[in-house]
């Protein structure tokens, strides 16, 4: 089991990372860059076949990543609670 000092350092490190991820996801959730893309793609001549293929690939990849983050995030709280209870009961 980690000492209190080590545990405090771990908590601080996790707090920083969780807060940074939360802030990044909140900013991403505003969707301003995607709204701008929706506006731009309507300009005449914007989408060449190469740009279309590139945008489709990027958008598909982004959607896969968001879905993976959603699944990962949905279970992280319950796993953390389980690990915390096991450590306390040990």
Secondary structure, 3 states (H helix, E strand, C coil): CCCHHHHHHHHHHHHHHHHHHHHHHHHHHCCHHHHHHHHHCCCCCCCCHHHHHHHHHHHHHHHHHHHHHHHHHHHHHHHHHHHHHHHHHC
